[in-house]
Amino acid sequence: MMRRFALLVGLLLPLMPTNAIAELVNLDDFIAGIEKGGLDGGCVPKGPLANFIGQLIERYSLFADGSRIGGAPVKIPVQFAAAIGKASAQSHKDGHSIIRVPLVGTYRGLRTRELIVHTGHENGYSETRILFAASKDEVEAIIGREIVPAGHPAGFNGKVIGRNKGSELICDTST
């Protein structure tokens, strides 16, 4: 009887949920205070994230006819590589591209899902979105006070919206 129980436990144990968040890559240094306002503006990608987004735009932006701008392969910082998936891009007839990158890690303890970059073609449209698995209320409780609101003279603005079963930090850097 004990042997059957041990065999059953051995078979079922791999199917049991684990604390997956402990295995996720910490993206605090990658995302690096995107939501914070200050002298350098607010809700603007900085450091490694800004560099990564710049490379994504060079590599994956599409023109309305579907042709690609091209560019060197995107270099992903080694310490964050396990969290960053394969990019995909889509062009829209209104003159902008959307670049999506799975982003499976944590930022300030919040589980991330995806990075979305909207970039305009000569129209000034620019937006960075970080999708979280957490609800709008949970995200706002952790980073909400640091987000630069619309119309603030400190720089570009951001907001958190609820999306499906998660939320998005939207940083509008359009000019």
Rosetta constraint file for C-alpha pairs under 8 A:
AtomPair CA 1 CA 5 HARMONIC 6.40 0.50
AtomPair CA 2 CA 6 HARMONIC 6.21 0.50
AtomPair CA 3 CA 7 HARMONIC 6.17 0.50
AtomPair CA 4 CA 8 HARMONIC 6.07 0.50
AtomPair CA 5 CA 9 HARMONIC 6.13 0.50
AtomPair CA 6 CA 10 HARMONIC 6.03 0.50
AtomPair CA 7 CA 11 HARMONIC 6.21 0.50
AtomPair CA 8 CA 12 HARMONIC 6.16 0.50
AtomPair CA 9 CA 13 HARMONIC 5.75 0.50
AtomPair CA 10 CA 14 HARMONIC 7.60 0.50
AtomPair CA 11 CA 15 HARMONIC 7.85 0.50
AtomPair CA 12 CA 16 HARMONIC 6.66 0.50
AtomPair CA 19 CA 23 HARMONIC 7.71 0.50
AtomPair CA 20 CA 24 HARMONIC 6.76 0.50
AtomPair CA 21 CA 105 HARMONIC 7.90 0.50
AtomPair CA 21 CA 106 HARMONIC 7.82 0.50
AtomPair CA 21 CA 111 HARMONIC 7.46 0.50
AtomPair CA 24 CA 83 HARMONIC 7.33 0.50
AtomPair CA 24 CA 104 HARMONIC 6.91 0.50
AtomPair CA 24 CA 105 HARMONIC 4.71 0.50
AtomPair CA 24 CA 106 HARMONIC 6.50 0.50
AtomPair CA 25 CA 80 HARMONIC 6.71 0.50
AtomPair CA 25 CA 82 HARMONIC 6.97 0.50
AtomPair CA 25 CA 83 HARMONIC 5.85 0.50
AtomPair CA 25 CA 104 HARMONIC 7.36 0.50
AtomPair CA 25 CA 105 HARMONIC 4.58 0.50
AtomPair CA 25 CA 106 HARMONIC 6.26 0.50
AtomPair CA 26 CA 80 HARMONIC 7.92 0.50
AtomPair CA 26 CA 105 HARMONIC 5.80 0.50
AtomPair CA 26 CA 106 HARMONIC 5.01 0.50
AtomPair CA 26 CA 107 HARMONIC 6.31 0.50
AtomPair CA 27 CA 31 HARMONIC 6.00 0.50
AtomPair CA 27 CA 32 HARMONIC 7.94 0.50
AtomPair CA 27 CA 80 HARMONIC 6.96 0.50
AtomPair CA 27 CA 105 HARMONIC 6.20 0.50
AtomPair CA 27 CA 106 HARMONIC 5.55 0.50
AtomPair CA 27 CA 107 HARMONIC 5.17 0.50
AtomPair CA 27 CA 108 HARMONIC 7.94 0.50
AtomPair CA 28 CA 32 HARMONIC 5.53 0.50
AtomPair CA 28 CA 33 HARMONIC 7.74 0.50
AtomPair CA 28 CA 106 HARMONIC 7.31 0.50
AtomPair CA 28 CA 107 HARMONIC 5.02 0.50
AtomPair CA 28 CA 108 HARMONIC 6.06 0.50
AtomPair CA 29 CA 48 HARMONIC 7.79 0.50
AtomPair CA 30 CA 47 HARMONIC 7.42 0.50
AtomPair CA 30 CA 48 HARMONIC 5.42 0.50
AtomPair CA 30 CA 49 HARMONIC 5.58 0.50
AtomPair CA 30 CA 80 HARMONIC 7.39 0.50
AtomPair CA 31 CA 45 HARMONIC 7.28 0.50
AtomPair CA 31 CA 46 HARMONIC 7.48 0.50
AtomPair CA 31 CA 47 HARMONIC 7.99 0.50
AtomPair CA 31 CA 48 HARMONIC 7.27 0.50
AtomPair CA 31 CA 49 HARMONIC 5.53 0.50
AtomPair CA 31 CA 107 HARMONIC 7.23 0.50
AtomPair CA 32 CA 45 HARMONIC 7.89 0.50
AtomPair CA 32 CA 46 HARMONIC 6.65 0.50
AtomPair CA 32 CA 47 HARMONIC 7.07 0.50
AtomPair CA 32 CA 48 HARMONIC 7.92 0.50
AtomPair CA 32 CA 49 HARMONIC 7.55 0.50
AtomPair CA 33 CA 45 HARMONIC 7.98 0.50
AtomPair CA 33 CA 46 HARMONIC 7.66 0.50
AtomPair CA 34 CA 42 HARMONIC 7.14 0.50
AtomPair CA 34 CA 43 HARMONIC 5.00 0.50
AtomPair CA 34 CA 44 HARMONIC 5.47 0.50
AtomPair CA 34 CA 45 HARMONIC 5.14 0.50
AtomPair CA 34 CA 46 HARMONIC 6.57 0.50
AtomPair CA 35 CA 42 HARMONIC 6.21 0.50
AtomPair CA 35 CA 43 HARMONIC 4.45 0.50
AtomPair CA 35 CA 44 HARMONIC 7.21 0.50
AtomPair CA 35 CA 143 HARMONIC 7.04 0.50
AtomPair CA 35 CA 146 HARMONIC 6.04 0.50
AtomPair CA 35 CA 147 HARMONIC 4.84 0.50
AtomPair CA 35 CA 148 HARMONIC 7.07 0.50
AtomPair CA 35 CA 158 HARMONIC 7.13 0.50
AtomPair CA 35 CA 171 HARMONIC 7.84 0.50
AtomPair CA 36 CA 41 HARMONIC 7.97 0.50
AtomPair CA 36 CA 42 HARMONIC 5.31 0.50
AtomPair CA 36 CA 43 HARMONIC 6.07 0.50
AtomPair CA 36 CA 146 HARMONIC 4.99 0.50
AtomPair CA 36 CA 147 HARMONIC 5.56 0.50
AtomPair CA 36 CA 148 HARMONIC 6.75 0.50
AtomPair CA 37 CA 41 HARMONIC 5.33 0.50
AtomPair CA 37 CA 42 HARMONIC 3.70 0.50
AtomPair CA 37 CA 43 HARMONIC 6.63 0.50
AtomPair CA 37 CA 146 HARMONIC 6.61 0.50
AtomPair CA 37 CA 147 HARMONIC 6.56 0.50
AtomPair CA 37 CA 148 HARMONIC 5.48 0.50
AtomPair CA 37 CA 154 HARMONIC 6.41 0.50
AtomPair CA 37 CA 155 HARMONIC 7.17 0.50
AtomPair CA 38 CA 42 HARMONIC 6.21 0.50
AtomPair CA 38 CA 154 HARMONIC 6.10 0.50
AtomPair CA 38 CA 155 HARMONIC 7.86 0.50
AtomPair CA 39 CA 154 HARMONIC 6.52 0.50
AtomPair CA 40 CA 154 HARMONIC 7.70 0.50
AtomPair CA 40 CA 155 HARMONIC 7.36 0.50
AtomPair CA 41 CA 154 HARMONIC 5.17 0.50
AtomPair CA 41 CA 155 HARMONIC 3.94 0.50
AtomPair CA 41 CA 156 HARMONIC 6.10 0.50
AtomPair CA 42 CA 147 HARMONIC 7.04 0.50
AtomPair CA 42 CA 148 HARMONIC 5.46 0.50
AtomPair CA 42 CA 154 HARMONIC 6.50 0.50
AtomPair CA 42 CA 155 HARMONIC 5.13 0.50
AtomPair CA 42 CA 156 HARMONIC 5.31 0.50
AtomPair CA 42 CA 157 HARMONIC 6.15 0.50
AtomPair CA 42 CA 158 HARMONIC 7.64 0.50
AtomPair CA 43 CA 147 HARMONIC 6.71 0.50
AtomPair CA 43 CA 148 HARMONIC 6.58 0.50
AtomPair CA 43 CA 155 HARMONIC 7.83 0.50
AtomPair CA 43 CA 156 HARMONIC 6.01 0.50
AtomPair CA 43 CA 157 HARMONIC 5.78 0.50
AtomPair CA 43 CA 158 HARMONIC 5.59 0.50
AtomPair CA 43 CA 171 HARMONIC 5.15 0.50
AtomPair CA 43 CA 172 HARMONIC 7.44 0.50
AtomPair CA 43 CA 173 HARMONIC 7.75 0.50
AtomPair CA 44 CA 156 HARMONIC 6.92 0.50
AtomPair CA 44 CA 171 HARMONIC 6.73 0.50
AtomPair CA 44 CA 173 HARMONIC 6.89 0.50
AtomPair CA 45 CA 49 HARMONIC 5.82 0.50
AtomPair CA 45 CA 50 HARMONIC 4.78 0.50
AtomPair CA 45 CA 128 HARMONIC 7.87 0.50
AtomPair CA 46 CA 50 HARMONIC 4.76 0.50
AtomPair CA 46 CA 51 HARMONIC 7.68 0.50
AtomPair CA 47 CA 51 HARMONIC 6.36 0.50
AtomPair CA 48 CA 52 HARMONIC 6.07 0.50
AtomPair CA 48 CA 77 HARMONIC 7.82 0.50
AtomPair CA 49 CA 53 HARMONIC 6.07 0.50
AtomPair CA 50 CA 54 HARMONIC 6.12 0.50
AtomPair CA 51 CA 55 HARMONIC 6.34 0.50
AtomPair CA 52 CA 56 HARMONIC 6.20 0.50
AtomPair CA 52 CA 74 HARMONIC 7.20 0.50
AtomPair CA 52 CA 75 HARMONIC 7.32 0.50
AtomPair CA 52 CA 76 HARMONIC 7.09 0.50
AtomPair CA 53 CA 57 HARMONIC 6.14 0.50
AtomPair CA 53 CA 117 HARMONIC 7.47 0.50
AtomPair CA 54 CA 58 HARMONIC 6.32 0.50
AtomPair CA 55 CA 59 HARMONIC 6.04 0.50
AtomPair CA 55 CA 71 HARMONIC 7.89 0.50
AtomPair CA 55 CA 72 HARMONIC 7.77 0.50
AtomPair CA 55 CA 73 HARMONIC 7.86 0.50
AtomPair CA 55 CA 74 HARMONIC 5.56 0.50
AtomPair CA 55 CA 75 HARMONIC 7.69 0.50
AtomPair CA 56 CA 60 HARMONIC 5.60 0.50
AtomPair CA 56 CA 61 HARMONIC 7.47 0.50
AtomPair CA 56 CA 74 HARMONIC 6.39 0.50
AtomPair CA 56 CA 99 HARMONIC 7.49 0.50
AtomPair CA 57 CA 61 HARMONIC 5.13 0.50
AtomPair CA 57 CA 99 HARMONIC 7.78 0.50
AtomPair CA 57 CA 119 HARMONIC 7.33 0.50
AtomPair CA 58 CA 69 HARMONIC 6.57 0.50
AtomPair CA 58 CA 70 HARMONIC 6.27 0.50
AtomPair CA 58 CA 71 HARMONIC 5.39 0.50
AtomPair CA 58 CA 72 HARMONIC 7.73 0.50
AtomPair CA 59 CA 68 HARMONIC 7.74 0.50
AtomPair CA 59 CA 69 HARMONIC 6.57 0.50
AtomPair CA 59 CA 70 HARMONIC 4.75 0.50
AtomPair CA 59 CA 71 HARMONIC 4.50 0.50
AtomPair CA 59 CA 72 HARMONIC 6.32 0.50
AtomPair CA 59 CA 73 HARMONIC 6.75 0.50
AtomPair CA 59 CA 74 HARMONIC 7.06 0.50
AtomPair CA 60 CA 68 HARMONIC 6.52 0.50
AtomPair CA 60 CA 69 HARMONIC 6.86 0.50
AtomPair CA 60 CA 70 HARMONIC 6.55 0.50
AtomPair CA 60 CA 71 HARMONIC 7.96 0.50
AtomPair CA 60 CA 88 HARMONIC 7.53 0.50
AtomPair CA 60 CA 89 HARMONIC 5.95 0.50
AtomPair CA 60 CA 99 HARMONIC 6.94 0.50
AtomPair CA 61 CA 68 HARMONIC 6.09 0.50
AtomPair CA 61 CA 69 HARMONIC 5.88 0.50
AtomPair CA 61 CA 70 HARMONIC 7.65 0.50
AtomPair CA 61 CA 89 HARMONIC 6.86 0.50
AtomPair CA 61 CA 90 HARMONIC 7.98 0.50
AtomPair CA 61 CA 91 HARMONIC 7.58 0.50
AtomPair CA 61 CA 97 HARMONIC 5.75 0.50
AtomPair CA 61 CA 98 HARMONIC 7.69 0.50
AtomPair CA 61 CA 99 HARMONIC 7.36 0.50
AtomPair CA 61 CA 119 HARMONIC 7.49 0.50
AtomPair CA 62 CA 66 HARMONIC 5.64 0.50
AtomPair CA 62 CA 67 HARMONIC 5.62 0.50
AtomPair CA 62 CA 68 HARMONIC 4.51 0.50
AtomPair CA 62 CA 69 HARMONIC 6.06 0.50
AtomPair CA 62 CA 89 HARMONIC 7.28 0.50
AtomPair CA 62 CA 90 HARMONIC 6.88 0.50
AtomPair CA 62 CA 91 HARMONIC 5.40 0.50
AtomPair CA 62 CA 96 HARMONIC 7.85 0.50
AtomPair CA 62 CA 97 HARMONIC 5.91 0.50
AtomPair CA 63 CA 67 HARMONIC 5.43 0.50
AtomPair CA 63 CA 68 HARMONIC 6.29 0.50
AtomPair CA 63 CA 69 HARMONIC 7.30 0.50
AtomPair CA 63 CA 91 HARMONIC 6.35 0.50
AtomPair CA 63 CA 95 HARMONIC 7.40 0.50
AtomPair CA 63 CA 96 HARMONIC 7.66 0.50
AtomPair CA 63 CA 97 HARMONIC 7.52 0.50
AtomPair CA 63 CA 121 HARMONIC 7.28 0.50
AtomPair CA 64 CA 91 HARMONIC 5.78 0.50
AtomPair CA 64 CA 92 HARMONIC 6.06 0.50
AtomPair CA 64 CA 93 HARMONIC 5.28 0.50
AtomPair CA 64 CA 94 HARMONIC 7.78 0.50
AtomPair CA 64 CA 95 HARMONIC 6.21 0.50
AtomPair CA 64 CA 96 HARMONIC 7.63 0.50
AtomPair CA 66 CA 91 HARMONIC 6.46 0.50
AtomPair CA 76 CA 80 HARMONIC 7.05 0.50
AtomPair CA 76 CA 81 HARMONIC 5.88 0.50
AtomPair CA 76 CA 84 HARMONIC 7.86 0.50
AtomPair CA 77 CA 81 HARMONIC 6.15 0.50
AtomPair CA 80 CA 84 HARMONIC 6.69 0.50
AtomPair CA 83 CA 102 HARMONIC 7.75 0.50
AtomPair CA 83 CA 103 HARMONIC 5.45 0.50
AtomPair CA 83 CA 104 HARMONIC 4.71 0.50
AtomPair CA 83 CA 105 HARMONIC 5.46 0.50
AtomPair CA 84 CA 101 HARMONIC 6.86 0.50
AtomPair CA 84 CA 102 HARMONIC 5.84 0.50
AtomPair CA 84 CA 103 HARMONIC 4.89 0.50
AtomPair CA 84 CA 104 HARMONIC 6.51 0.50
AtomPair CA 85 CA 101 HARMONIC 5.78 0.50
AtomPair CA 85 CA 102 HARMONIC 4.70 0.50
AtomPair CA 85 CA 103 HARMONIC 6.32 0.50
AtomPair CA 85 CA 104 HARMONIC 7.85 0.50
AtomPair CA 86 CA 101 HARMONIC 5.98 0.50
AtomPair CA 86 CA 102 HARMONIC 6.78 0.50
AtomPair CA 87 CA 99 HARMONIC 6.68 0.50
AtomPair CA 87 CA 100 HARMONIC 5.56 0.50
AtomPair CA 87 CA 101 HARMONIC 4.51 0.50
AtomPair CA 87 CA 102 HARMONIC 7.28 0.50
AtomPair CA 88 CA 99 HARMONIC 5.68 0.50
AtomPair CA 88 CA 100 HARMONIC 5.35 0.50
AtomPair CA 88 CA 101 HARMONIC 6.64 0.50
AtomPair CA 89 CA 97 HARMONIC 6.76 0.50
AtomPair CA 89 CA 98 HARMONIC 5.60 0.50
AtomPair CA 89 CA 99 HARMONIC 4.38 0.50
AtomPair CA 89 CA 100 HARMONIC 6.35 0.50
AtomPair CA 90 CA 97 HARMONIC 5.58 0.50
AtomPair CA 90 CA 98 HARMONIC 5.31 0.50
AtomPair CA 90 CA 99 HARMONIC 6.59 0.50
AtomPair CA 91 CA 95 HARMONIC 7.56 0.50
AtomPair CA 91 CA 96 HARMONIC 6.05 0.50
AtomPair CA 91 CA 97 HARMONIC 4.34 0.50
AtomPair CA 91 CA 98 HARMONIC 6.43 0.50
AtomPair CA 92 CA 96 HARMONIC 5.52 0.50
AtomPair CA 92 CA 97 HARMONIC 6.00 0.50
AtomPair CA 92 CA 98 HARMONIC 7.94 0.50
AtomPair CA 95 CA 120 HARMONIC 5.86 0.50
AtomPair CA 95 CA 121 HARMONIC 5.36 0.50
AtomPair CA 95 CA 122 HARMONIC 7.84 0.50
AtomPair CA 95 CA 123 HARMONIC 7.26 0.50
AtomPair CA 96 CA 118 HARMONIC 6.74 0.50
AtomPair CA 96 CA 119 HARMONIC 5.43 0.50
AtomPair CA 96 CA 120 HARMONIC 4.02 0.50
AtomPair CA 96 CA 121 HARMONIC 5.46 0.50
AtomPair CA 96 CA 125 HARMONIC 7.36 0.50
AtomPair CA 97 CA 118 HARMONIC 5.73 0.50
AtomPair CA 97 CA 119 HARMONIC 5.37 0.50
AtomPair CA 97 CA 120 HARMONIC 6.36 0.50
AtomPair CA 97 CA 121 HARMONIC 7.73 0.50
AtomPair CA 98 CA 116 HARMONIC 6.86 0.50
AtomPair CA 98 CA 117 HARMONIC 5.67 0.50
AtomPair CA 98 CA 118 HARMONIC 4.58 0.50
AtomPair CA 98 CA 119 HARMONIC 6.55 0.50
AtomPair CA 99 CA 116 HARMONIC 5.67 0.50
AtomPair CA 99 CA 117 HARMONIC 5.07 0.50
AtomPair CA 99 CA 118 HARMONIC 6.47 0.50
AtomPair CA 100 CA 114 HARMONIC 7.01 0.50
AtomPair CA 100 CA 115 HARMONIC 5.88 0.50
AtomPair CA 100 CA 116 HARMONIC 4.57 0.50
AtomPair CA 100 CA 117 HARMONIC 6.50 0.50
AtomPair CA 101 CA 114 HARMONIC 5.66 0.50
AtomPair CA 101 CA 115 HARMONIC 5.15 0.50
AtomPair CA 101 CA 116 HARMONIC 6.39 0.50
AtomPair CA 102 CA 113 HARMONIC 6.03 0.50
AtomPair CA 102 CA 114 HARMONIC 4.32 0.50
AtomPair CA 102 CA 115 HARMONIC 6.27 0.50
AtomPair CA 103 CA 112 HARMONIC 5.98 0.50
AtomPair CA 103 CA 113 HARMONIC 4.96 0.50
AtomPair CA 103 CA 114 HARMONIC 4.37 0.50
AtomPair CA 103 CA 115 HARMONIC 5.99 0.50
AtomPair CA 104 CA 111 HARMONIC 7.25 0.50
AtomPair CA 104 CA 112 HARMONIC 5.47 0.50
AtomPair CA 104 CA 113 HARMONIC 5.09 0.50
AtomPair CA 104 CA 114 HARMONIC 6.93 0.50
AtomPair CA 105 CA 111 HARMONIC 5.75 0.50
AtomPair CA 105 CA 112 HARMONIC 5.33 0.50
AtomPair CA 105 CA 113 HARMONIC 7.27 0.50
AtomPair CA 106 CA 110 HARMONIC 5.11 0.50
AtomPair CA 106 CA 111 HARMONIC 4.29 0.50
AtomPair CA 106 CA 112 HARMONIC 5.33 0.50
AtomPair CA 107 CA 111 HARMONIC 6.45 0.50
AtomPair CA 107 CA 112 HARMONIC 6.65 0.50
AtomPair CA 108 CA 142 HARMONIC 7.58 0.50
AtomPair CA 110 CA 132 HARMONIC 6.81 0.50
AtomPair CA 110 CA 133 HARMONIC 7.45 0.50
AtomPair CA 110 CA 134 HARMONIC 6.53 0.50
AtomPair CA 110 CA 139 HARMONIC 7.20 0.50
AtomPair CA 111 CA 132 HARMONIC 5.72 0.50
AtomPair CA 111 CA 133 HARMONIC 5.56 0.50
AtomPair CA 111 CA 134 HARMONIC 6.71 0.50
AtomPair CA 112 CA 130 HARMONIC 7.16 0.50
AtomPair CA 112 CA 131 HARMONIC 5.88 0.50
AtomPair CA 112 CA 132 HARMONIC 4.38 0.50
AtomPair CA 112 CA 133 HARMONIC 6.04 0.50
AtomPair CA 113 CA 130 HARMONIC 7.54 0.50
AtomPair CA 113 CA 131 HARMONIC 5.33 0.50
AtomPair CA 113 CA 132 HARMONIC 5.43 0.50
AtomPair CA 113 CA 133 HARMONIC 6.30 0.50
AtomPair CA 114 CA 130 HARMONIC 5.91 0.50
AtomPair CA 114 CA 131 HARMONIC 5.09 0.50
AtomPair CA 114 CA 132 HARMONIC 7.39 0.50
AtomPair CA 115 CA 128 HARMONIC 7.38 0.50
AtomPair CA 115 CA 129 HARMONIC 5.77 0.50
AtomPair CA 115 CA 130 HARMONIC 4.79 0.50
AtomPair CA 115 CA 131 HARMONIC 6.40 0.50
AtomPair CA 116 CA 128 HARMONIC 5.90 0.50
AtomPair CA 116 CA 129 HARMONIC 4.97 0.50
AtomPair CA 116 CA 130 HARMONIC 6.45 0.50
AtomPair CA 116 CA 131 HARMONIC 7.92 0.50
AtomPair CA 117 CA 126 HARMONIC 7.58 0.50
AtomPair CA 117 CA 127 HARMONIC 5.87 0.50
AtomPair CA 117 CA 128 HARMONIC 4.70 0.50
AtomPair CA 117 CA 129 HARMONIC 6.33 0.50
AtomPair CA 118 CA 125 HARMONIC 7.31 0.50
AtomPair CA 118 CA 126 HARMONIC 5.50 0.50
AtomPair CA 118 CA 127 HARMONIC 4.98 0.50
AtomPair CA 118 CA 128 HARMONIC 6.40 0.50
AtomPair CA 119 CA 124 HARMONIC 7.96 0.50
AtomPair CA 119 CA 125 HARMONIC 5.80 0.50
AtomPair CA 119 CA 126 HARMONIC 4.74 0.50
AtomPair CA 119 CA 127 HARMONIC 6.66 0.50
AtomPair CA 120 CA 124 HARMONIC 5.78 0.50
AtomPair CA 120 CA 125 HARMONIC 4.53 0.50
AtomPair CA 120 CA 126 HARMONIC 6.10 0.50
AtomPair CA 121 CA 125 HARMONIC 7.74 0.50
AtomPair CA 124 CA 174 HARMONIC 5.40 0.50
AtomPair CA 124 CA 175 HARMONIC 5.00 0.50
AtomPair CA 125 CA 173 HARMONIC 7.50 0.50
AtomPair CA 125 CA 174 HARMONIC 4.59 0.50
AtomPair CA 125 CA 175 HARMONIC 6.69 0.50
AtomPair CA 126 CA 172 HARMONIC 6.26 0.50
AtomPair CA 126 CA 173 HARMONIC 5.21 0.50
AtomPair CA 126 CA 174 HARMONIC 4.50 0.50
AtomPair CA 126 CA 175 HARMONIC 7.61 0.50
AtomPair CA 127 CA 170 HARMONIC 7.00 0.50
AtomPair CA 127 CA 171 HARMONIC 5.59 0.50
AtomPair CA 127 CA 172 HARMONIC 4.55 0.50
AtomPair CA 127 CA 173 HARMONIC 5.59 0.50
AtomPair CA 127 CA 174 HARMONIC 6.66 0.50
AtomPair CA 128 CA 170 HARMONIC 6.01 0.50
AtomPair CA 128 CA 171 HARMONIC 5.16 0.50
AtomPair CA 128 CA 172 HARMONIC 6.66 0.50
AtomPair CA 128 CA 173 HARMONIC 7.76 0.50
AtomPair CA 129 CA 168 HARMONIC 6.31 0.50
AtomPair CA 129 CA 169 HARMONIC 5.48 0.50
AtomPair CA 129 CA 170 HARMONIC 4.56 0.50
AtomPair CA 129 CA 171 HARMONIC 6.18 0.50
AtomPair CA 130 CA 168 HARMONIC 5.54 0.50
AtomPair CA 130 CA 169 HARMONIC 5.21 0.50
AtomPair CA 130 CA 170 HARMONIC 6.79 0.50
AtomPair CA 131 CA 166 HARMONIC 7.32 0.50
AtomPair CA 131 CA 167 HARMONIC 5.84 0.50
AtomPair CA 131 CA 168 HARMONIC 4.40 0.50
AtomPair CA 131 CA 169 HARMONIC 6.50 0.50
AtomPair CA 132 CA 139 HARMONIC 7.84 0.50
AtomPair CA 132 CA 166 HARMONIC 5.60 0.50
AtomPair CA 132 CA 167 HARMONIC 5.25 0.50
AtomPair CA 132 CA 168 HARMONIC 5.97 0.50
AtomPair CA 132 CA 169 HARMONIC 7.92 0.50
AtomPair CA 133 CA 165 HARMONIC 6.90 0.50
AtomPair CA 133 CA 166 HARMONIC 4.45 0.50
AtomPair CA 133 CA 167 HARMONIC 6.60 0.50
AtomPair CA 134 CA 138 HARMONIC 5.97 0.50
AtomPair CA 134 CA 139 HARMONIC 6.39 0.50
AtomPair CA 134 CA 165 HARMONIC 7.48 0.50
AtomPair CA 134 CA 166 HARMONIC 4.87 0.50
AtomPair CA 134 CA 167 HARMONIC 6.29 0.50
AtomPair CA 135 CA 139 HARMONIC 6.31 0.50
AtomPair CA 135 CA 162 HARMONIC 6.49 0.50
AtomPair CA 135 CA 165 HARMONIC 6.62 0.50
AtomPair CA 135 CA 166 HARMONIC 4.66 0.50
AtomPair CA 135 CA 167 HARMONIC 5.43 0.50
AtomPair CA 136 CA 140 HARMONIC 6.00 0.50
AtomPair CA 136 CA 160 HARMONIC 6.38 0.50
AtomPair CA 136 CA 161 HARMONIC 6.00 0.50
AtomPair CA 136 CA 162 HARMONIC 4.99 0.50
AtomPair CA 136 CA 166 HARMONIC 6.75 0.50
AtomPair CA 136 CA 167 HARMONIC 5.10 0.50
AtomPair CA 136 CA 168 HARMONIC 7.58 0.50
AtomPair CA 137 CA 141 HARMONIC 6.06 0.50
AtomPair CA 138 CA 142 HARMONIC 6.65 0.50
AtomPair CA 139 CA 143 HARMONIC 6.04 0.50
AtomPair CA 139 CA 144 HARMONIC 6.73 0.50
AtomPair CA 139 CA 160 HARMONIC 7.55 0.50
AtomPair CA 139 CA 167 HARMONIC 7.50 0.50
AtomPair CA 140 CA 144 HARMONIC 3.84 0.50
AtomPair CA 140 CA 145 HARMONIC 7.20 0.50
AtomPair CA 140 CA 160 HARMONIC 6.96 0.50
AtomPair CA 141 CA 145 HARMONIC 7.70 0.50
AtomPair CA 143 CA 147 HARMONIC 6.77 0.50
AtomPair CA 144 CA 160 HARMONIC 7.62 0.50
AtomPair CA 147 CA 157 HARMONIC 7.34 0.50
AtomPair CA 147 CA 158 HARMONIC 5.95 0.50
AtomPair CA 147 CA 159 HARMONIC 6.83 0.50
AtomPair CA 148 CA 152 HARMONIC 6.52 0.50
AtomPair CA 148 CA 154 HARMONIC 7.43 0.50
AtomPair CA 148 CA 155 HARMONIC 7.47 0.50
AtomPair CA 148 CA 156 HARMONIC 7.16 0.50
AtomPair CA 148 CA 157 HARMONIC 5.04 0.50
AtomPair CA 148 CA 158 HARMONIC 5.83 0.50
AtomPair CA 148 CA 159 HARMONIC 7.92 0.50
AtomPair CA 149 CA 157 HARMONIC 5.21 0.50
AtomPair CA 149 CA 158 HARMONIC 5.95 0.50
AtomPair CA 149 CA 159 HARMONIC 6.93 0.50
AtomPair CA 150 CA 156 HARMONIC 7.54 0.50
AtomPair CA 150 CA 157 HARMONIC 4.95 0.50
AtomPair CA 150 CA 158 HARMONIC 6.82 0.50
AtomPair CA 151 CA 157 HARMONIC 7.20 0.50
AtomPair CA 152 CA 156 HARMONIC 7.65 0.50
AtomPair CA 152 CA 157 HARMONIC 7.15 0.50
AtomPair CA 156 CA 171 HARMONIC 7.36 0.50
AtomPair CA 156 CA 172 HARMONIC 6.33 0.50
AtomPair CA 156 CA 173 HARMONIC 5.49 0.50
AtomPair CA 157 CA 171 HARMONIC 6.04 0.50
AtomPair CA 157 CA 172 HARMONIC 5.89 0.50
AtomPair CA 157 CA 173 HARMONIC 7.28 0.50
AtomPair CA 158 CA 169 HARMONIC 6.93 0.50
AtomPair CA 158 CA 170 HARMONIC 5.37 0.50
AtomPair CA 158 CA 171 HARMONIC 4.37 0.50
AtomPair CA 158 CA 172 HARMONIC 6.11 0.50
AtomPair CA 159 CA 169 HARMONIC 5.80 0.50
AtomPair CA 159 CA 170 HARMONIC 5.42 0.50
AtomPair CA 159 CA 171 HARMONIC 6.85 0.50
AtomPair CA 160 CA 167 HARMONIC 6.74 0.50
AtomPair CA 160 CA 168 HARMONIC 5.45 0.50
AtomPair CA 160 CA 169 HARMONIC 4.54 0.50
AtomPair CA 160 CA 170 HARMONIC 6.20 0.50
AtomPair CA 161 CA 167 HARMONIC 5.55 0.50
AtomPair CA 161 CA 168 HARMONIC 5.42 0.50
AtomPair CA 161 CA 169 HARMONIC 6.79 0.50
AtomPair CA 161 CA 170 HARMONIC 7.76 0.50
AtomPair CA 162 CA 166 HARMONIC 6.09 0.50
AtomPair CA 162 CA 167 HARMONIC 4.25 0.50
AtomPair CA 162 CA 168 HARMONIC 6.47 0.50
AtomPair CA 163 CA 167 HARMONIC 4.63 0.50
AtomPair CA 163 CA 168 HARMONIC 6.54 0.50
